[in-house]
Amino acid sequence: MIGGGKDAFIGAIHRLAMNMDGQVELVAGALSVNAEIAKDSGQSLFLAEDRIYTDYKVMLEKEATMPADRRIDFVTIVTPNFLHFDPAMMALDKGFNVVVEKPITFSLDEAKKLKEKLNQTGLTLLLTHTYTGYPMIKQARQMIRSGIFGKVRKVYVEYPQGWLSTLLEREGNAQASWRTDPKRSGAAGAMGDIGTHAFNMAEYVTGETVTKICADLNKVVEGRMLDDDGAVFLRFGSGATGVLMATQVAAGEENNIKIRVYGEKGGLEWKQEDANSLLIKWLDKPAETYRAGSGYLNSFAKHNCRTPAGHPEGYLEAFANLYRNFSLTVRAKLEGRQPEAEWLDFPGVEEGIRGMAFIESVVKSGGSDVKWSDLLV
């Protein structure tokens, strides 16, 4: 693991997720740019002293020289956005598969270079768009793909948060500090942090590709350097239209990402606050509620369910589903086997490129008087 020490937030979430299925063992880490924190964090996780590093470059160099039965199989990168690209490229150069936090890189150009390197190496990359790991999101995707709702017409996706309703970055909050800093976060604030999740959700669930956008970005809290609120009109290649909302200044909101999709014959609705339920709506008959853990679900949803019906499964389980599918895929490739379709169902470099294209296009559109802009990849 690169980053994710005891002073970080998302590293601990990754470790819980990767440990859930017994498929992954954390054996080495450069867990912080602060040498003392890196060492303390490694010791607290019971890493061997000679595999606790204070520099990720040293770690990757040394680990690459180890015998096959000891060397790491993949690297997880949980650093701020500006420190995704270089570690990922070096890891691939050294023959390691990669797990990386979103957004995948600092720029669209970097994301494209990462894809070129992946193609050269034949290795595997997981981009942790967590919400695609929920069983009922996978159920929704397969139902839309089956055509039972007819042609998709309308998509609404929203991600409201309220934690940045004040100028936390000036109050010593480490997460707020880097996420609102263009030098560390990138060109976008809320749209890069959570808007990319909403965008990925819209494309993943519908199976459609956004081709045009019309964006409005706001800096609501005075003194903030990046957007903390915004909305985007979407046009899909199929002719469907949509609306995306992402805000971090909706006081009182937590993380209730939500999606609604409507076709010719009906539609569906899912929200994270009731993640085990998928509401199905029909034009000419009563609504239905599909529930996680039930026998009537499709194979993709069943594969990602962990408990009997009625037992809550949430964010950590969805995160763990990404790691399990990635791990099963990497293991199959190492053993010369073809991964099953359900295992391959996790976000990768293509989703990363589209996410960066979304960020750059939204920022450009938000600062322009032109109504509609092409989403250029």
C-alpha positions as CSV (number, residue, x, y, z in Angstrom):
1,M,0.0,0.0,0.0
2,I,1.2,3.5,-0.9
3,G,-0.3,6.1,1.4
4,G,-3.1,5.2,3.8
5,G,-1.2,5.5,7.1
6,K,-2.7,6.1,10.5
7,D,-3.3,9.8,9.8
8,A,-5.4,9.0,6.6
9,F,-9.1,8.2,6.1
10,I,-9.5,5.9,3.1
11,G,-6.5,3.6,3.7
12,A,-8.3,2.0,6.6
13,I,-11.4,1.4,4.5
14,H,-9.3,-0.3,1.8
15,R,-7.7,-2.6,4.4
16,L,-11.1,-3.6,5.8
17,A,-12.4,-4.3,2.3
18,M,-9.3,-6.3,1.2
19,N,-9.4,-8.4,4.3
20,M,-13.1,-9.3,4.1
21,D,-12.7,-12.4,1.9
22,G,-9.3,-13.7,2.9
23,Q,-8.0,-13.2,-0.6
24,V,-5.5,-10.5,0.2
25,E,-2.6,-10.1,2.7
26,L,-1.0,-6.7,3.2
27,V,2.7,-7.4,3.4
28,A,4.5,-4.2,2.5
29,G,3.8,-0.5,2.7
30,A,5.0,3.1,2.2
31,L,2.2,4.4,4.2
32,S,3.1,8.1,4.6
33,V,5.4,10.8,3.3
34,N,6.1,11.4,7.0
35,A,8.8,8.8,7.9
36,E,7.7,8.6,11.5
37,I,4.1,8.1,10.6
38,A,5.0,5.6,7.9
39,K,7.0,3.5,10.5
40,D,4.4,3.7,13.2
41,S,1.6,2.8,10.8
42,G,3.5,-0.2,9.4
43,Q,4.2,-1.5,12.9
44,S,0.6,-1.1,14.0
45,L,-0.4,-3.3,11.0
46,F,2.3,-5.9,12.0
47,L,4.2,-5.5,8.8
48,A,7.7,-7.0,8.9
49,E,10.3,-4.3,9.7
50,D,12.2,-4.8,6.5
51,R,8.9,-4.2,4.5
52,I,8.0,-0.9,6.2
53,Y,9.2,1.8,3.8
54,T,9.4,5.6,4.0
55,D,9.6,6.0,0.2
56,Y,7.3,4.3,-2.3
57,K,10.1,4.3,-5.0
58,V,12.4,2.4,-2.7
59,M,9.6,-0.1,-1.9
60,L,8.8,-0.8,-5.5
61,E,12.5,-1.2,-6.4
62,K,13.1,-3.6,-3.6
63,E,9.9,-5.6,-3.8
64,A,10.6,-6.2,-7.6
65,T,13.8,-8.0,-6.7
66,M,12.2,-10.5,-4.3
67,P,11.6,-14.1,-5.2
68,A,8.2,-14.9,-6.8
69,D,6.8,-16.6,-3.7
70,R,7.5,-13.4,-1.6
71,R,7.1,-10.5,-4.0
72,I,3.9,-8.5,-3.9
73,D,1.2,-9.2,-6.5
74,F,-0.3,-5.8,-6.6
75,V,0.0,-2.3,-5.1
76,T,-2.9,-0.2,-3.7
77,I,-2.5,3.6,-4.1
78,V,-4.5,5.7,-1.6
79,T,-2.7,9.0,-1.9
80,P,-4.1,12.4,-2.8
81,N,-5.0,12.8,-6.5
82,F,-1.7,14.4,-7.6
83,L,0.2,11.3,-6.3
84,H,-1.7,8.7,-8.3
85,F,0.0,8.7,-11.7
86,D,3.8,8.3,-10.9
87,P,3.3,5.4,-8.4
88,A,0.9,3.6,-10.7
89,M,3.3,3.9,-13.7
90,M,6.3,2.7,-11.7
91,A,4.3,-0.2,-10.2
92,L,3.3,-1.3,-13.7
93,D,6.9,-0.9,-14.9
94,K,8.0,-3.3,-12.1
95,G,5.3,-5.9,-13.0
96,F,2.8,-5.2,-10.3
97,N,-1.0,-5.0,-10.8
98,V,-2.5,-1.8,-9.4
99,V,-5.5,-0.7,-7.3
100,V,-5.9,3.1,-7.3
101,E,-8.3,5.6,-5.7
102,K,-10.4,7.8,-7.9
103,P,-10.0,10.0,-9.8
104,I,-7.5,7.8,-11.5
105,T,-4.9,10.6,-12.2
106,F,-4.4,14.3,-12.1
107,S,-5.3,14.9,-15.7
108,L,-6.8,13.2,-18.8
109,D,-3.4,13.1,-20.5
110,E,-2.0,11.1,-17.5
111,A,-4.9,8.7,-17.6
112,K,-4.3,8.0,-21.3
113,K,-0.6,7.3,-20.6
114,L,-1.6,4.9,-17.9
115,K,-3.8,3.0,-20.3
116,E,-0.9,2.7,-22.8
117,K,1.3,1.3,-20.0
118,L,-1.4,-1.2,-19.0
119,N,-1.8,-2.3,-22.6
120,Q,1.9,-2.8,-22.9
121,T,2.2,-4.9,-19.7
122,G,-1.0,-6.9,-19.8
123,L,-1.5,-6.2,-16.1
124,T,-4.8,-5.5,-14.3
125,L,-6.0,-2.2,-12.7
126,L,-8.9,-1.6,-10.4
127,L,-10.3,1.9,-9.9
128,T,-12.3,2.0,-6.7
129,H,-15.6,3.5,-7.7
130,T,-17.1,1.8,-4.7
131,Y,-20.8,2.2,-5.4
132,T,-20.6,-0.1,-8.4
133,G,-19.9,-2.9,-5.9
134,Y,-23.4,-2.9,-4.5
135,P,-25.4,-6.0,-5.4
136,M,-28.6,-4.0,-6.2
137,I,-26.6,-1.7,-8.5
138,K,-25.5,-4.8,-10.4
139,Q,-29.1,-6.0,-10.5
140,A,-30.1,-2.6,-11.9
141,R,-27.5,-2.7,-14.6
142,Q,-28.4,-6.2,-15.8
143,M,-32.1,-5.4,-15.8
144,I,-31.6,-2.4,-18.0
145,R,-29.3,-4.4,-20.3
146,S,-31.9,-7.1,-20.7
147,G,-34.3,-4.5,-22.3
148,I,-37.3,-5.0,-20.0
149,F,-37.6,-1.3,-19.6
150,G,-37.3,-0.5,-23.3
151,K,-35.0,2.3,-24.5
152,V,-33.6,4.4,-21.8
153,R,-35.0,8.0,-21.9
154,K,-34.1,9.8,-18.7
155,V,-31.4,9.5,-16.0
156,Y,-31.2,11.4,-12.7
157,V,-28.2,10.9,-10.5
158,E,-27.3,12.9,-7.4
159,Y,-24.6,12.9,-4.7
160,P,-25.3,15.4,-1.9
161,Q,-22.9,16.0,1.0
162,G,-22.8,18.7,3.6
163,W,-19.4,18.4,5.3
164,L,-17.9,21.3,3.4
165,S,-20.6,23.8,4.4
166,T,-18.0,25.8,6.3
167,L,-14.4,26.6,5.4
168,L,-13.0,23.5,7.0
169,E,-9.7,23.7,5.0
170,R,-8.8,26.8,7.1
171,E,-9.6,25.0,10.4
172,G,-6.9,22.3,10.2
173,N,-9.1,19.5,8.6
174,A,-6.6,17.4,6.6
175,Q,-9.2,15.9,4.3
176,A,-10.7,19.3,3.5
177,S,-7.3,20.8,3.1
178,W,-6.1,18.7,0.2
179,R,-9.5,18.1,-1.5
180,T,-10.0,21.8,-1.9
181,D,-6.5,22.6,-3.1
182,P,-6.1,22.7,-6.9
183,K,-2.4,21.7,-6.6
184,R,-3.3,18.5,-4.9
185,S,-6.9,17.7,-5.9
186,G,-6.9,18.9,-9.5
187,A,-9.1,21.1,-11.7
188,A,-12.3,20.3,-9.8
189,G,-13.5,20.1,-6.2
190,A,-16.9,18.6,-5.6
191,M,-17.2,17.5,-9.2
192,G,-13.8,15.7,-9.1
193,D,-14.4,14.2,-5.6
194,I,-18.0,13.0,-5.8
195,G,-19.3,14.2,-9.2
196,T,-17.1,11.5,-10.8
197,H,-18.9,8.9,-8.6
198,A,-22.3,10.1,-9.9
199,F,-21.0,10.2,-13.5
200,N,-19.6,6.7,-13.2
201,M,-22.9,5.5,-11.7
202,A,-24.9,7.0,-14.5
203,E,-22.8,5.3,-17.2
204,Y,-22.4,2.0,-15.3
205,V,-26.1,1.4,-14.5
206,T,-27.5,2.5,-17.9
207,G,-24.7,1.0,-20.0
208,E,-24.9,4.3,-22.0
209,T,-22.2,6.8,-22.8
210,V,-22.4,10.5,-22.2
211,T,-21.5,12.5,-25.3
212,K,-22.5,16.1,-24.4
213,I,-22.7,18.1,-21.2
214,C,-23.9,21.5,-20.0
215,A,-22.4,22.4,-16.6
216,D,-22.9,25.0,-13.9
217,L,-20.2,25.0,-11.1
218,N,-20.3,27.1,-8.0
219,K,-18.0,28.1,-5.1
220,V,-20.6,28.6,-2.4
221,V,-18.4,29.0,0.6
222,E,-16.5,32.3,0.4
223,G,-12.7,31.8,0.2
224,R,-12.8,28.3,-1.4
225,M,-10.5,27.7,-4.3
226,L,-12.5,24.9,-6.0
227,D,-16.1,24.2,-6.8
228,D,-18.1,22.9,-3.8
229,D,-21.4,22.6,-5.7
230,G,-22.7,22.0,-9.2
231,A,-25.1,20.5,-11.7
232,V,-24.7,19.0,-15.1
233,F,-27.2,18.3,-17.9
234,L,-26.2,15.1,-19.7
235,R,-26.9,13.8,-23.2
236,F,-26.2,10.2,-24.0
237,G,-25.2,8.7,-27.3
238,S,-28.5,6.8,-27.5
239,G,-30.5,10.0,-27.3
240,A,-31.3,9.7,-23.6
241,T,-30.9,12.8,-21.4
242,G,-30.1,13.3,-17.8
243,V,-29.3,15.5,-14.9
244,L,-26.4,15.1,-12.5
245,M,-26.1,17.0,-9.2
246,A,-23.1,16.9,-6.9
247,T,-22.7,19.2,-3.9
248,Q,-20.7,19.3,-0.7
249,V,-22.6,22.2,0.9
250,A,-26.0,20.6,1.4
251,A,-26.0,21.1,5.2
252,G,-27.1,18.0,7.0
253,E,-26.6,15.6,4.1
254,E,-24.2,12.7,4.4
255,N,-23.5,10.4,1.5
256,N,-26.8,9.4,0.0
257,I,-25.8,8.9,-3.6
258,K,-29.0,8.1,-5.6
259,I,-29.9,7.2,-9.2
260,R,-33.2,7.0,-11.1
261,V,-33.4,5.6,-14.6
262,Y,-36.5,5.7,-16.8
263,G,-37.2,3.7,-20.0
264,E,-40.2,3.4,-22.3
265,K,-42.0,0.8,-20.2
266,G,-40.8,1.6,-16.7
267,G,-37.8,2.5,-14.6
268,L,-35.9,2.0,-11.4
269,E,-34.6,3.8,-8.3
270,W,-31.8,3.1,-5.9
271,K,-30.2,5.1,-3.0
272,Q,-27.3,4.2,-0.7
273,E,-29.3,4.9,2.4
274,D,-31.4,1.8,1.6
275,A,-28.8,-0.1,-0.4
276,N,-30.5,-3.5,-0.1
277,S,-33.5,-2.3,-2.0
278,L,-34.1,-1.6,-5.7
279,L,-37.4,0.0,-6.5
280,I,-38.9,-1.0,-9.9
281,K,-41.6,1.1,-11.4
282,W,-43.9,0.1,-14.3
283,L,-46.0,2.1,-16.7
284,D,-49.0,-0.2,-16.5
285,K,-48.7,-2.2,-13.3
286,P,-47.8,-1.9,-9.6
287,A,-44.3,-1.1,-8.5
288,E,-42.0,-3.8,-7.2
289,T,-39.2,-3.9,-4.7
290,Y,-36.2,-6.2,-5.3
291,R,-34.2,-7.1,-2.2
292,A,-30.5,-8.1,-1.9
293,G,-29.9,-11.8,-0.9
294,S,-33.1,-13.0,-2.7
295,G,-33.1,-16.0,-5.0
296,Y,-34.7,-14.2,-7.9
297,L,-31.7,-11.9,-8.5
298,N,-29.4,-12.2,-11.5
299,S,-26.0,-13.9,-11.3
300,F,-24.0,-10.6,-11.0
301,A,-26.1,-9.5,-8.0
302,K,-26.0,-12.9,-6.4
303,H,-22.2,-13.2,-6.8
304,N,-21.9,-9.9,-4.9
305,C,-24.3,-10.7,-2.1
306,R,-22.7,-11.9,1.2
307,T,-25.5,-12.5,3.7
308,P,-29.0,-14.0,3.7
309,A,-31.9,-11.7,2.7
310,G,-32.8,-9.2,5.4
311,H,-29.3,-8.7,6.7
312,P,-27.9,-5.3,5.9
313,E,-25.0,-5.1,3.5
314,G,-23.4,-1.7,3.0
315,Y,-20.4,0.4,2.0
316,L,-17.7,-1.9,3.3
317,E,-19.2,-4.9,1.6
318,A,-19.5,-3.0,-1.7
319,F,-15.9,-2.0,-1.4
320,A,-14.9,-5.6,-0.6
321,N,-16.7,-6.8,-3.7
322,L,-14.4,-4.7,-5.9
323,Y,-11.3,-6.2,-4.2
324,R,-12.7,-9.7,-4.4
325,N,-13.5,-9.5,-8.1
326,F,-10.1,-7.9,-8.8
327,S,-8.3,-10.5,-6.7
328,L,-10.1,-13.4,-8.4
329,T,-9.3,-11.9,-11.8
330,V,-5.6,-11.5,-11.0
331,R,-5.3,-14.9,-9.5
332,A,-7.0,-16.5,-12.5
333,K,-4.6,-14.7,-14.9
334,L,-1.6,-15.8,-12.8
335,E,-2.8,-19.4,-13.1
336,G,-3.5,-19.1,-16.8
337,R,-7.3,-19.4,-16.4
338,Q,-10.0,-17.2,-18.0
339,P,-11.7,-15.1,-15.3
340,E,-15.5,-15.5,-15.1
341,A,-17.7,-12.6,-16.3
342,E,-18.9,-11.8,-12.8
343,W,-15.3,-11.4,-11.6
344,L,-14.4,-9.0,-14.4
345,D,-17.2,-6.7,-13.4
346,F,-15.2,-4.0,-11.7
347,P,-14.1,-0.4,-12.8
348,G,-10.8,-0.1,-14.5
349,V,-8.7,2.3,-16.6
350,E,-11.5,3.0,-19.2
351,E,-13.7,4.3,-16.4
352,G,-10.8,6.3,-15.1
353,I,-10.3,7.9,-18.5
354,R,-13.9,8.8,-18.8
355,G,-13.9,10.2,-15.3
356,M,-11.0,12.5,-16.1
357,A,-12.7,13.5,-19.4
358,F,-15.8,14.3,-17.4
359,I,-13.9,16.5,-14.9
360,E,-12.1,18.5,-17.6
361,S,-15.2,18.9,-19.8
362,V,-17.3,20.0,-16.8
363,V,-14.7,22.6,-15.7
364,K,-14.5,23.9,-19.3
365,S,-18.3,24.0,-19.7
366,G,-18.8,25.6,-16.3
367,G,-16.6,28.5,-17.3
368,S,-18.0,28.9,-20.8
369,D,-21.1,30.8,-22.1
370,V,-21.6,28.0,-24.7
371,K,-24.7,26.0,-23.7
372,W,-23.6,22.5,-24.8
373,S,-20.0,21.0,-25.0
374,D,-18.8,17.7,-26.3
375,L,-17.4,15.3,-23.7
376,L,-14.1,14.7,-25.4
377,V,-12.1,11.6,-24.4
